[in-house]
Amino acid sequence: MFIDEAIIAIKAGDGGNGCFAYSRDSHKPKGPPAGGNGGRGGHIYVEGNYHLHTLQDVAYHKTYKASRGTHGKGSNQYGRNGEDTVIPIPLGTAVYDEETGRMLLDCLEDGQRVLVARGGRGGRGNAALANRNNPQPQQVEPGKPGEAKRMRLELKVLADIGLVGRPNAGKSTFLSRISHAHPKIADYPFTTTVPHLGIVKTQQGFGSYVVADIPGLIEGSHTGKGLGVRFLRHIERTKMLAILVECLSPDPQADANVLIEELTHYSPLLAEKPKVFILTKADLIDSAPVKKAPHDWMVMSAVTGHGVQEVLRRFEEMISAIGEDESPASE
């Protein structure tokens, strides 16, 4: 199951209480203060994990608690710190404080770890409270409570290219053709209901890039029609977009403009990303209508493989050009 949103409750561990005790030797029934400090409560961290792809495990857990610190003991024995809790999250997850809306982490690297709830400080025992003015303190400190929060997690998948098109534009068939991804493929609208990722090897075989198949858009998606624009967050991080339109469309450019308008309603920055326009399902018609393709559009059939290699070559050229523009040497 693909889950890309979750709200969880977290509670860091409370600190242990300080101890009230005195040292007792055979000839000194009441020696100096000897109560140890309580241990610190466990912290809670979130950590990026390359092997996770959805928030399913996090969403089902709902509540995370770290253990409390143990209390101090006599003979100046300090309490043990509580064990920290680490919450693994997939790369591309943004973590927010649900109450304030403040972003706590935008996780983009494997192993990236951030403290999100601090454990309570352990209370001081009477040995630590003793001083020159009060050599025999009659009180100790209780442990401080650990932080408690509600966090909202939003996953935005990390991909180089986002496939955008109407339902049944051939996005899933294309992704299954160029990668080992296995999205559901059928001849009815909205077959794809969640994003799918595929890793594509470059034609030279020395590298790879990631392509994301996004559920289909229709006119009015920004108002909630169809599947709405909920999944468009998953192409916010992409370097470029591939706009796919069926060859059977009477006006491919008009269909593409509708898709771009829906992207603009969601995010103007998303609509400004570099794009390549592709006519799909060329196997369904003869070659004459294909010749009417708008200027600079590519034509392919993911079923027969016609034009697929040319499209992949264009993908690699554009990704390479974008990488050069973003490099420090180009600034």
RAGI-V644426 format. One record per residue. N is the residue number from 1. RES is the residue in three letters. PHI is phi in whole degrees, -180 to 180 (none if undefined). PSI is psi in whole degrees, -180 to 180 (none if undefined). OMEGA is omega in whole degrees, -180 to 180 (NA if undefined). Layout:
BEGIN
n:res:phi:psi:omega
N:RES:PHI:PSI:OMEGA
N:RES:PHI:PSI:OMEGA
END
This chain:
BEGIN
n:res:phi:psi:omega
1:MET:none:135:-180
2:PHE:-94:114:178
3:ILE:-120:122:-177
4:ASP:-117:7:175
5:GLU:-139:146:177
6:ALA:-159:144:171
7:ILE:-121:124:-177
8:ILE:-128:156:175
9:ALA:-104:136:179
10:ILE:-127:146:179
11:LYS:-142:112:176
12:ALA:-72:160:-177
13:GLY:-71:146:174
14:ASP:-77:153:176
15:GLY:-77:150:177
16:GLY:-75:156:-180
17:ASN:-79:150:172
18:GLY:-72:157:-176
19:CYS:-103:141:174
20:PHE:-104:111:-178
21:ALA:-159:159:175
22:TYR:-126:150:176
23:SER:-72:143:-177
24:ARG:-131:108:175
25:ASP:-104:167:-175
26:SER:-61:-34:-179
27:HIS:-107:6:179
28:LYS:-133:87:-176
29:PRO:-60:-28:178
30:LYS:-136:94:-179
31:GLY:-85:-160:-180
32:PRO:-72:163:177
33:PRO:-57:139:-177
34:ALA:-142:26:178
35:GLY:-83:127:-178
36:GLY:-81:165:178
37:ASN:-80:153:174
38:GLY:-76:158:180
39:GLY:-80:156:177
40:ARG:-72:145:174
41:GLY:-72:155:-178
42:GLY:-68:140:175
43:HIS:-81:165:172
44:ILE:-122:129:179
45:TYR:-119:156:164
46:VAL:-114:144:-175
47:GLU:-140:133:178
48:GLY:-68:137:-179
49:ASN:-132:115:-176
50:TYR:-61:-26:-174
51:HIS:-84:-10:179
52:LEU:-94:145:-178
53:HIS:-127:-12:176
54:THR:-139:173:178
55:LEU:-97:22:-175
56:GLN:-58:-51:-177
57:ASP:-63:-41:-180
58:VAL:-65:-43:-177
59:ALA:-64:-37:-179
60:TYR:-74:-27:-178
61:HIS:-72:-43:174
62:LYS:71:-48:-175
63:THR:-128:134:179
64:TYR:-126:130:179
65:LYS:-129:138:173
66:ALA:-96:155:-177
67:SER:-75:154:-179
68:ARG:-83:160:174
69:GLY:-75:151:178
70:THR:-82:160:-177
71:HIS:-75:155:174
72:GLY:-68:164:-180
73:LYS:-130:172:177
74:GLY:-67:176:-178
75:SER:59:32:177
76:ASN:59:33:178
77:GLN:-89:122:-180
78:TYR:-81:149:175
79:GLY:-73:155:180
80:ARG:-79:140:177
81:ASN:-67:147:176
82:GLY:-69:153:179
83:GLU:-75:136:178
84:ASP:-72:153:176
85:THR:-114:130:180
86:VAL:-114:125:179
87:ILE:-101:112:179
88:PRO:-77:137:180
89:ILE:-134:152:179
90:PRO:-71:153:177
91:LEU:-64:141:-177
92:GLY:98:4:-178
93:THR:-89:130:173
94:ALA:-99:131:-177
95:VAL:-112:126:-178
96:TYR:-122:148:167
97:ASP:-76:116:-174
98:GLU:-63:-32:-177
99:GLU:-76:-44:-175
100:THR:-98:-19:-176
101:GLY:80:2:-178
102:ARG:-74:136:177
103:MET:-76:127:179
104:LEU:-94:-29:-177
105:LEU:-164:139:168
106:ASP:-117:98:-167
107:CYS:-84:114:-178
108:LEU:-123:-7:-175
109:GLU:-126:142:176
110:ASP:-66:131:-180
111:GLY:85:-3:178
112:GLN:-65:123:-174
113:ARG:-126:136:180
114:VAL:-135:137:176
115:LEU:-76:123:-178
116:VAL:-113:-18:177
117:ALA:-148:124:-175
118:ARG:-92:134:177
119:GLY:-68:152:-179
120:GLY:-70:147:179
121:ARG:-73:142:177
122:GLY:-70:145:179
123:GLY:-74:151:180
124:ARG:-85:139:174
125:GLY:-81:175:-175
126:ASN:-69:-21:176
127:ALA:-66:-40:-180
128:ALA:-75:-23:-178
129:LEU:-86:-13:-178
130:ALA:-68:140:176
131:ASN:-150:-177:-175
132:ARG:-64:-37:-179
133:ASN:-81:-21:-179
134:ASN:-140:76:-175
135:PRO:-72:-18:-179
136:GLN:-126:69:-177
137:PRO:-62:141:-178
138:GLN:-104:16:-180
139:GLN:-142:164:174
140:VAL:-133:170:-180
141:GLU:-101:138:172
142:PRO:-77:160:176
143:GLY:-70:149:179
144:LYS:-82:147:178
145:PRO:-71:147:175
146:GLY:-77:159:-179
147:GLU:-68:145:177
148:ALA:-127:134:-178
149:LYS:-146:163:165
150:ARG:-113:129:-178
151:MET:-116:143:174
152:ARG:-110:128:-179
153:LEU:-115:130:178
154:GLU:-125:123:180
155:LEU:-94:129:171
156:LYS:-122:110:-173
157:VAL:-62:149:180
158:LEU:-95:115:-180
159:ALA:-146:157:178
160:ASP:-87:-37:-176
161:ILE:-130:134:175
162:GLY:-108:129:177
163:LEU:-90:122:-177
164:VAL:-123:134:178
165:GLY:-175:173:174
166:ARG:-71:165:174
167:PRO:-56:139:179
168:ASN:64:30:176
169:ALA:-82:-6:179
170:GLY:98:15:-177
171:LYS:-66:-46:-177
172:SER:-67:-40:178
173:THR:-63:-41:179
174:PHE:-63:-45:-180
175:LEU:-63:-41:180
176:SER:-68:-26:-180
177:ARG:-74:-38:-172
178:ILE:-99:-6:-178
179:SER:-144:-176:177
180:HIS:-95:11:177
181:ALA:-69:151:-179
182:HIS:-128:64:176
183:PRO:-68:158:178
184:LYS:-69:135:-179
185:ILE:-125:124:179
186:ALA:-155:167:-174
187:ASP:-98:35:174
188:TYR:-130:156:-175
189:PRO:-63:154:176
190:PHE:57:40:174
191:THR:-62:-43:178
192:THR:-85:117:-179
193:THR:-112:-8:176
194:VAL:-141:156:179
195:PRO:-66:149:175
196:HIS:-127:144:179
197:LEU:-113:142:175
198:GLY:-135:139:178
199:ILE:-97:123:-176
200:VAL:-112:127:176
201:LYS:-79:142:177
202:THR:-67:159:-176
203:GLN:-66:-26:175
204:GLN:-80:-16:177
205:GLY:81:8:-177
206:PHE:-96:-8:-178
207:GLY:-153:-171:180
208:SER:-156:166:175
209:TYR:-146:165:-173
210:VAL:-111:132:179
211:VAL:-115:134:-179
212:ALA:-111:128:175
213:ASP:-96:116:-176
214:ILE:-102:137:177
215:PRO:-51:147:-171
216:GLY:-61:146:176
217:LEU:-105:148:173
218:ILE:-131:168:178
219:GLU:-62:127:-177
220:GLY:93:9:179
221:SER:-58:-34:-178
222:HIS:-67:-15:176
223:THR:-96:2:178
224:GLY:105:1:179
225:LYS:-69:152:-177
226:GLY:65:-131:175
227:LEU:-94:7:179
228:GLY:69:-158:-178
229:VAL:-115:18:-176
230:ARG:-54:-39:-173
231:PHE:-87:-1:-180
232:LEU:-68:-19:177
233:ARG:-59:-24:-176
234:HIS:-77:-6:174
235:ILE:-114:9:177
236:GLU:-64:-30:-177
237:ARG:-93:-3:-177
238:THR:-70:156:178
239:LYS:-81:-31:-177
240:MET:-155:168:-179
241:LEU:-122:144:171
242:ALA:-111:116:180
243:ILE:-93:115:-176
244:LEU:-107:129:179
245:VAL:-133:139:179
246:GLU:-65:143:175
247:CYS:-62:-26:-179
248:LEU:-74:-8:-179
249:SER:-65:133:178
250:PRO:-68:-24:-180
251:ASP:-145:84:-177
252:PRO:-57:-40:-178
253:GLN:-65:-38:179
254:ALA:-65:-41:177
255:ASP:-63:-41:179
256:ALA:-64:-39:180
257:ASN:-64:-36:177
258:VAL:-62:-44:179
259:LEU:-63:-43:-180
260:ILE:-66:-36:178
261:GLU:-64:-40:178
262:GLU:-65:-39:176
263:LEU:-62:-40:-179
264:THR:-65:-40:178
265:HIS:-61:-36:-180
266:TYR:-76:-49:-179
267:SER:-161:117:177
268:PRO:-58:-34:179
269:LEU:-66:-35:179
270:LEU:-66:-41:-179
271:ALA:-70:-19:-179
272:GLU:-88:-3:180
273:LYS:-64:152:175
274:PRO:-57:143:-174
275:LYS:-133:151:167
276:VAL:-126:135:-176
277:PHE:-104:132:-173
278:ILE:-133:130:170
279:LEU:-92:128:-175
280:THR:-109:171:176
281:LYS:60:40:-180
282:ALA:-64:-16:179
283:ASP:-73:-13:-176
284:LEU:-85:-14:-177
285:ILE:-134:168:178
286:ASP:-78:177:-173
287:SER:-74:-20:-176
288:ALA:-61:-52:180
289:PRO:-62:-30:-179
290:VAL:-64:-32:-180
291:LYS:-65:-16:180
292:LYS:-88:11:-180
293:ALA:-60:141:178
294:PRO:-55:156:-179
295:HIS:-59:139:178
296:ASP:72:4:175
297:TRP:-81:151:176
298:MET:-103:156:-178
299:VAL:-127:135:-180
300:MET:-153:168:170
301:SER:-133:113:179
302:ALA:-69:-21:-179
303:VAL:-75:-49:-178
304:THR:-90:-19:-177
305:GLY:93:-4:-180
306:HIS:-60:125:176
307:GLY:79:-6:-176
308:VAL:-65:-44:-179
309:GLN:-64:-36:177
310:GLU:-64:-39:178
311:VAL:-64:-45:180
312:LEU:-63:-37:178
313:ARG:-64:-40:177
314:ARG:-65:-41:177
315:PHE:-55:-49:-176
316:GLU:-65:-40:179
317:GLU:-62:-43:-178
318:MET:-70:-42:178
319:ILE:-62:-41:179
320:SER:-64:-43:180
321:ALA:-65:-40:178
322:ILE:-64:-42:180
323:GLY:-62:-39:179
324:GLU:-67:-38:179
325:ASP:-66:-32:-177
326:GLU:-87:-9:-177
327:SER:-73:150:179
328:PRO:-58:-32:-178
329:ALA:-65:-23:-177
330:SER:-88:-6:-177
331:GLU:-81:none:NA
END
